[in-house]
Amino acid sequence: MPRPAAPLWLAHALRAQRGPVPWSAVIRGALAAGPLLLAGVGTGHTAPGVLAAIAAMLAGINDRPGGRRASVKRLGVPALAGALGLLAGTCAGRGLAAVPLILVLTLLGLVAGSISAVGAVASAAGTQLLVGAALGAGMPAAESGWQRALAFLAGAGWLLVLRLALPTPGSFTGDFRFDGERTAVAEVYDAVAALLDAVGGEQATARRAALTAALDHAQDALAGPRLRRYAGSATERRLHARFAAALPLAEAATALFWSGAPVSARAAEGPRRLAAAVRGNTGPGPLPAPHRSAAALRALDEALLRAAEAFDRGEGADRGLVGRRRSARKALRAAIGTGGREYGLRVCVCFGAGAAIAQALHHTRWYGQHWYWLPATAAFLVKPDLGPLASRVLCRAAGTVLGALAFAGLAALLPRPAGLIALVTVCGALVPVATRHFAAQTAVVTVLVLALVMAGGEPQACVSRIGETLLACALVLVVGHLPMPGQRGGRVRARLAAAGSAAHAYLVHVLGEYDDRAERWALRREAYRTLAEARTAIALAAAELPALARHTAGTDAVADLLERLVDTTTACAVHLDDMGWLTPRHVGQLRYALHELGFQETEMPLPAAAQPYGEPLRATSHRTRHHRPHHSRPS
């Protein structure tokens, strides 16, 4: 008799990410918080050293694989927000009484929560803004707000310098400054090969999603901030050209996935050789040509030819990376939209209530001097990026208890301050590995924070740390289930609306009279990216407790339809390039998806179908491909 499956909220709490150890991030973590604390203690500026170490720890949590230039935004923007929060919190904590201070912190919670709906970097910035404000308002220190903000920036800036300057261990192929970008582009070709291997099998859908994730990661790695519009080095231009060459390959592989007909193993050999060439910074050599029996296979073969030409040239003409463009107006619309309003109100209530409860307990002598821990913990717990509410509450509670008990035992054995500095160094190195599971991350961060508190001259605070964490968990659970103005599940619906708009724009371009393939690939990338973001939000919402999960029930079916629409659109684009017309199967699946999604016939430029099984249907596009004779290449 099969055992009953665990509920989704519990299964999510027990699930951990897998992958190789990020040794480069481990080395950076070891060289960040511990040495900063050592410098502060050694120079007699312990309090700024503690703040710098906290900033390095928070930056280490955001330190993810990818391009060096992209890390400037990923680490720098949250650090700036944290320094701003620290400055504002210090000024408010020293100049305001308890009630006005709580009102200011509550307003900051509303702003930070709304901003978090813009994207991942904005979410990290919102969290650090609140954590910095709580630390500034509650942590006693003799330094001014500007001095504390500068110490915070120095700590995060030190980790960013390490990220930009240190090469990745074992990666000295070509220019080491672009080893993250090189790895990300190679993973795209590997994902194309994996999808081709899985076409027609049970793993095909998961491999198509993995291809989307690889393309998103490579696009983000290559699209970091730059002073000039175009790439400034030959290595970077070459990587841009190789990423651009992967886009038609991904398009053809997706069209083959849509067709469902298995392809020979020979088809995946070419993308694998291209992946090896990217990693080794070499030429791909001869590429085996797949059979050209279908439009998608012909598109795959021609994409391989273009990729071989791009690789052989060694350096492509950089015409600007096809990246995601988010204007200030779109960011503002996301912040004040349904998802931003719902999340902003929830963060506002959690952070403000945490500050009010902590202040009340502090002034009645029921709570110690670390009253800022309660709102800071609530700011982390209310963040949906870390998982469903029940999952992150369980993981936070378990991780805090485990970390506090571990520190209590270590504190009794280690000498001070040398032992505490060594402990901070070890924990800083463990943070990049511990981010794979929220409970493990919480345990490591708890040990690190308690060591910093003791190194700052305060007594052991294990018991109070456990108490405030359990209180914050209860607070977030209660607030998370409170009714809020508007419709619940606004975050999921906002993501689905964005995915629907992107799919609409992509379909209009493919079926319209447009020949700009770069624009088509940009629209395709946006359609799949927004769809992946919607899928992630839906999966997190489905893993909530039943009282919350019911508000987003059925949204996965909408995502399925959008996915079918985007996949079919991609197959239509490939078939139109090859033949100039659409088959009844293409048109039928488009109409089915559009009808189920509630689009009106007049909203889409669909070709008219006189009969469902008649002659092939011609689209409104005029980009009929000029057929070339079959060709062969040595394998």
SEKE-698302 format. One record per residue (C-alpha): x, y, z. Coordinates in steps of 0.25 Angstrom, whole numbers, padded with zeros to 4 digits, always signed. Layout:
SEKE-698302
XYZ/...
//
This chain:
SEKE-698302
+0000+0000+0000/+0007+0013-0004/+0009+0023+0007/+0001+0036+0006/+0009+0048+0000/+0013+0059+0010/+0005+0072+0008/+0011+0082-0001/+0014+0092+0010/+0022+0081+0018/+0029+0076+0006/+0034+0089+0002/+0040+0091+0016/+0047+0078+0014/+0052+0081+0000/+0067+0086-0002/+0074+0090-0014/+0085+0082-0020/+0098+0085-0028/+0113+0087-0027/+0119+0094-0016/+0121+0109-0020/+0135+0110-0016/+0138+0124-0021/+0126+0129-0013/+0131+0121-0001/+0145+0127-0002/+0139+0141-0003/+0130+0138+0009/+0142+0134+0017/+0150+0147+0013/+0138+0156+0016/+0131+0157+0030/+0142+0151+0038/+0154+0160+0033/+0144+0172+0034/+0141+0169+0049/+0156+0166+0051/+0160+0180+0045/+0149+0187+0054/+0154+0180+0067/+0168+0182+0064/+0167+0197+0061/+0158+0199+0073/+0145+0202+0065/+0137+0190+0068/+0123+0195+0066/+0126+0199+0051/+0134+0186+0049/+0121+0179+0054/+0112+0187+0044/+0122+0184+0033/+0122+0169+0036/+0106+0169+0036/+0106+0176+0022/+0116+0166+0017/+0107+0155+0022/+0095+0161+0015/+0102+0163+0002/+0107+0149+0003/+0093+0144+0004/+0091+0151-0010/+0104+0146-0016/+0099+0137-0027/+0106+0131-0039/+0106+0139-0051/+0114+0150-0058/+0123+0160-0050/+0117+0172-0055/+0103+0167-0052/+0107+0165-0038/+0109+0180-0037/+0094+0182-0038/+0091+0169-0030/+0100+0173-0018/+0101+0188-0019/+0086+0192-0020/+0082+0185-0007/+0094+0190+0000/+0090+0204-0004/+0076+0202+0001/+0082+0196+0014/+0091+0208+0017/+0079+0217+0014/+0070+0209+0024/+0081+0210+0034/+0083+0225+0033/+0068+0227+0034/+0066+0217+0045/+0077+0224+0053/+0072+0238+0051/+0058+0233+0055/+0062+0225+0067/+0070+0236+0073/+0060+0248+0070/+0046+0241+0071/+0038+0236+0083/+0033+0221+0082/+0019+0224+0075/+0025+0233+0064/+0036+0223+0062/+0026+0212+0060/+0019+0220+0050/+0031+0223+0042/+0036+0209+0042/+0022+0205+0038/+0022+0214+0026/+0036+0209+0022/+0030+0195+0022/+0019+0200+0012/+0029+0206+0003/+0039+0194+0004/+0028+0184+0002/+0022+0191-0010/+0036+0192-0017/+0039+0177-0015/+0028+0174-0025/+0037+0180-0036/+0047+0169-0037/+0057+0160-0029/+0068+0171-0027/+0057+0181-0023/+0052+0170-0013/+0066+0169-0007/+0067+0184-0006/+0054+0185+0001/+0058+0175+0011/+0071+0181+0014/+0064+0195+0015/+0055+0189+0026/+0067+0182+0033/+0075+0194+0033/+0064+0203+0038/+0062+0193+0050/+0077+0192+0053/+0078+0207+0052/+0066+0210+0061/+0070+0200+0072/+0084+0196+0072/+0092+0206+0082/+0104+0212+0076/+0112+0225+0078/+0114+0227+0063/+0105+0237+0055/+0096+0231+0045/+0105+0235+0033/+0117+0228+0040/+0108+0215+0042/+0103+0216+0027/+0117+0217+0022/+0122+0205+0031/+0110+0197+0025/+0114+0201+0011/+0129+0198+0013/+0125+0184+0017/+0116+0181+0005/+0126+0188-0004/+0137+0179+0001/+0130+0167-0003/+0127+0173-0016/+0141+0176-0018/+0145+0162-0016/+0134+0158-0025/+0140+0166-0036/+0155+0164-0034/+0156+0149-0030/+0156+0139-0041/+0147+0126-0040/+0156+0114-0035/+0160+0105-0047/+0154+0115-0057/+0166+0122-0065/+0161+0119-0079/+0162+0133-0086/+0159+0145-0079/+0155+0141-0065/+0147+0154-0063/+0136+0147-0071/+0136+0133-0066/+0122+0134-0060/+0117+0139-0074/+0124+0128-0081/+0118+0117-0072/+0104+0123-0073/+0105+0123-0089/+0111+0109-0089/+0099+0104-0080/+0089+0110-0090/+0095+0100-0101/+0095+0089-0091/+0080+0092-0088/+0077+0092-0103/+0084+0078-0105/+0077+0073-0093/+0063+0077-0098/+0066+0071-0112/+0070+0058-0105/+0057+0058-0097/+0047+0062-0109/+0036+0052-0109/+0039+0047-0095/+0034+0049-0081/+0045+0059-0077/+0042+0068-0089/+0034+0078-0082/+0044+0079-0070/+0055+0081-0080/+0048+0092-0087/+0046+0099-0074/+0061+0097-0071/+0065+0103-0085/+0056+0115-0081/+0064+0116-0067/+0077+0115-0074/+0074+0126-0084/+0069+0135-0073/+0082+0133-0065/+0091+0135-0077/+0083+0148-0081/+0084+0154-0067/+0099+0150-0066/+0102+0157-0079/+0093+0169-0077/+0100+0175-0065/+0101+0190-0064/+0111+0197-0073/+0116+0211-0076/+0115+0209-0091/+0103+0203-0098/+0112+0193-0105/+0122+0183-0100/+0135+0188-0098/+0144+0176-0100/+0147+0166-0111/+0144+0155-0101/+0130+0161-0097/+0126+0163-0111/+0130+0149-0114/+0121+0144-0103/+0110+0153-0107/+0111+0147-0121/+0111+0133-0116/+0098+0135-0107/+0091+0141-0119/+0095+0129-0127/+0088+0121-0117/+0074+0128-0118/+0070+0121-0132/+0075+0108-0127/+0066+0109-0115/+0055+0113-0124/+0057+0101-0133/+0058+0092-0121/+0045+0098-0115/+0038+0095-0128/+0042+0081-0128/+0038+0080-0114/+0024+0085-0118/+0023+0075-0130/+0026+0063-0120/+0033+0054-0130/+0046+0049-0124/+0059+0053-0132/+0071+0045-0134/+0083+0046-0124/+0091+0053-0135/+0083+0065-0134/+0088+0068-0119/+0102+0066-0123/+0104+0079-0129/+0099+0088-0117/+0108+0080-0108/+0120+0082-0116/+0117+0097-0116/+0115+0097-0101/+0129+0091-0100/+0135+0101-0109/+0129+0112-0101/+0135+0106-0088/+0149+0104-0094/+0148+0117-0102/+0151+0110-0115/+0145+0107-0128/+0134+0096-0129/+0141+0088-0140/+0132+0080-0150/+0117+0080-0146/+0108+0068-0150/+0096+0072-0158/+0082+0067-0153/+0073+0061-0163/+0065+0072-0170/+0052+0064-0171/+0043+0075-0164/+0042+0090-0163/+0048+0090-0149/+0059+0081-0152/+0063+0090-0164/+0062+0102-0155/+0071+0094-0145/+0081+0091-0156/+0082+0105-0161/+0083+0110-0147/+0095+0101-0145/+0101+0107-0158/+0100+0121-0153/+0105+0117-0140/+0118+0111-0146/+0120+0123-0154/+0119+0132-0142/+0129+0123-0134/+0138+0122-0146/+0139+0138-0147/+0144+0138-0133/+0138+0152-0130/+0124+0156-0134/+0119+0170-0137/+0113+0174-0124/+0099+0181-0128/+0095+0182-0113/+0090+0170-0104/+0075+0167-0106/+0072+0169-0091/+0060+0171-0083/+0056+0186-0083/+0048+0191-0071/+0045+0205-0071/+0043+0214-0058/+0028+0214-0062/+0027+0199-0063/+0034+0198-0049/+0025+0208-0043/+0013+0201-0049/+0018+0188-0043/+0020+0194-0029/+0006+0200-0029/-0001+0189-0036/-0009+0178-0029/+0003+0170-0025/+0011+0182-0020/-0001+0187-0012/-0004+0173-0006/+0010+0170-0002/+0013+0185+0003/+0001+0184+0012/+0005+0171+0018/+0020+0176+0020/+0015+0189+0026/+0006+0182+0036/+0017+0171+0040/+0028+0181+0041/+0020+0191+0048/+0013+0181+0058/+0027+0175+0061/+0033+0189+0064/+0020+0192+0073/+0021+0179+0080/+0036+0180+0082/+0035+0194+0087/+0024+0191+0097/+0032+0179+0103/+0044+0187+0103/+0038+0199+0111/+0031+0190+0121/+0044+0182+0123/+0039+0169+0118/+0049+0170+0106/+0064+0172+0106/+0072+0183+0099/+0071+0175+0085/+0057+0180+0082/+0061+0182+0068/+0062+0167+0065/+0047+0165+0065/+0044+0175+0054/+0056+0171+0046/+0053+0156+0047/+0038+0159+0043/+0044+0166+0030/+0051+0154+0026/+0040+0144+0029/+0029+0152+0022/+0037+0151+0009/+0031+0141-0001/+0044+0140-0009/+0048+0130+0002/+0037+0120+0000/+0022+0118+0005/+0018+0124+0018/+0017+0111+0026/+0030+0106+0020/+0038+0118+0024/+0032+0119+0038/+0036+0105+0041/+0050+0106+0035/+0052+0119+0042/+0048+0114+0056/+0056+0101+0054/+0068+0108+0049/+0069+0118+0060/+0067+0108+0071/+0078+0099+0064/+0087+0111+0062/+0085+0117+0076/+0088+0104+0083/+0101+0102+0074/+0106+0116+0078/+0103+0113+0093/+0112+0101+0092/+0123+0108+0084/+0123+0121+0092/+0126+0113+0105/+0139+0107+0098/+0144+0118+0089/+0153+0129+0094/+0149+0143+0092/+0150+0151+0083/+0159+0142+0074/+0150+0130+0075/+0138+0139+0072/+0145+0145+0060/+0149+0131+0055/+0134+0126+0057/+0129+0138+0048/+0139+0135+0037/+0135+0120+0037/+0120+0124+0037/+0123+0134+0026/+0129+0123+0017/+0117+0114+0020/+0106+0125+0016/+0107+0122+0001/+0105+0107+0003/+0094+0109+0014/+0086+0117+0004/+0081+0104-0002/+0071+0102+0010/+0065+0113+0018/+0066+0105+0031/+0081+0103+0029/+0083+0118+0025/+0076+0122+0037/+0085+0113+0046/+0098+0119+0040/+0093+0133+0041/+0088+0131+0055/+0102+0127+0059/+0108+0138+0052/+0099+0149+0057/+0101+0144+0072/+0116+0144+0070/+0116+0158+0065/+0107+0162+0077/+0116+0156+0087/+0129+0161+0080/+0122+0175+0081/+0123+0174+0096/+0109+0169+0099/+0106+0157+0107/+0101+0144+0101/+0087+0145+0095/+0083+0131+0091/+0070+0131+0099/+0065+0144+0095/+0069+0141+0080/+0060+0128+0081/+0049+0136+0088/+0048+0147+0078/+0049+0138+0066/+0037+0130+0071/+0029+0142+0074/+0032+0147+0060/+0028+0134+0054/+0015+0135+0061/+0013+0149+0057/+0015+0146+0042/+0006+0134+0042/-0005+0143+0048/-0003+0154+0038/-0001+0145+0027/-0015+0140+0029/-0022+0153+0031/-0032+0158+0021/-0026+0170+0013/-0033+0180+0004/-0034+0175-0010/-0034+0161-0016/-0025+0151-0010/-0014+0145-0018/-0011+0158-0025/+0004+0154-0027/+0000+0142-0035/-0010+0149-0043/+0000+0161-0046/+0010+0150-0051/-0001+0143-0060/-0005+0157-0065/+0009+0160-0069/+0011+0147-0075/-0002+0148-0083/+0002+0162-0089/+0016+0157-0093/+0010+0145-0100/+0000+0154-0107/+0011+0163-0112/+0019+0151-0116/+0008+0145-0124/+0004+0158-0131/+0019+0160-0136/+0020+0145-0141/+0007+0146-0149/+0009+0160-0153/+0017+0166-0165/+0030+0167-0157/+0043+0162-0162/+0052+0166-0150/+0057+0153-0144/+0064+0160-0132/+0051+0167-0128/+0044+0153-0129/+0055+0147-0120/+0054+0158-0110/+0039+0156-0110/+0040+0141-0109/+0050+0143-0097/+0040+0152-0090/+0029+0143-0092/+0036+0131-0086/+0042+0139-0075/+0029+0144-0070/+0023+0131-0071/+0034+0125-0063/+0032+0136-0052/+0017+0133-0052/+0020+0118-0051/+0029+0121-0039/+0019+0129-0032/+0008+0119-0034/+0016+0108-0029/+0019+0116-0016/+0005+0119-0014/+0000+0105-0016/+0010+0101-0005/+0003+0110+0005/-0006+0105+0016/-0020+0102+0010/-0026+0114+0015/-0017+0122+0007/-0015+0113-0005/-0030+0113-0009/-0029+0127-0013/-0020+0123-0025/-0027+0110-0028/-0028+0108-0043/-0017+0118-0047/-0008+0106-0051/-0018+0103-0062/-0017+0117-0068/-0001+0116-0068/-0003+0103-0075/-0011+0110-0086/-0001+0121-0087/+0010+0111-0088/+0003+0104-0099/+0000+0117-0106/+0015+0122-0105/+0020+0108-0110/+0011+0108-0122/+0015+0122-0125/+0029+0118-0126/+0026+0106-0134/+0018+0115-0144/+0030+0125-0145/+0039+0113-0149/+0029+0108-0159/+0026+0121-0165/+0041+0124-0167/+0042+0110-0174/+0029+0110-0182/+0022+0123-0181/+0009+0117-0177/+0002+0110-0165/-0004+0096-0164/-0017+0093-0158/-0011+0088-0146/-0004+0101-0143/-0016+0109-0145/-0025+0100-0137/-0016+0100-0125/-0015+0115-0126/-0030+0117-0126/-0032+0106-0115/-0022+0113-0106/-0028+0127-0109/-0042+0123-0107/-0039+0116-0094/-0031+0129-0089/-0043+0138-0093/-0037+0146-0104/-0046+0151-0115/-0044+0146-0129/-0042+0161-0133/-0030+0163-0123/-0021+0153-0131/-0017+0154-0146/-0020+0139-0148/-0021+0134-0162/-0035+0131-0167/-0038+0116-0168/-0049+0113-0178/-0049+0098-0173/-0042+0091-0162/-0035+0080-0171/-0033+0087-0184/-0021+0093-0191/-0010+0099-0183/-0013+0112-0177/-0005+0124-0181/-0001+0135-0170/-0001+0150-0172/+0014+0150-0172/+0022+0151-0185/+0035+0145-0180/+0034+0132-0188/+0047+0126-0187/+0056+0124-0200/+0058+0109-0200/+0073+0105-0201/+0078+0091-0206/+0081+0081-0196/+0095+0081-0191/+0104+0072-0183/+0116+0075-0174/+0126+0065-0168/+0123+0060-0155/
//
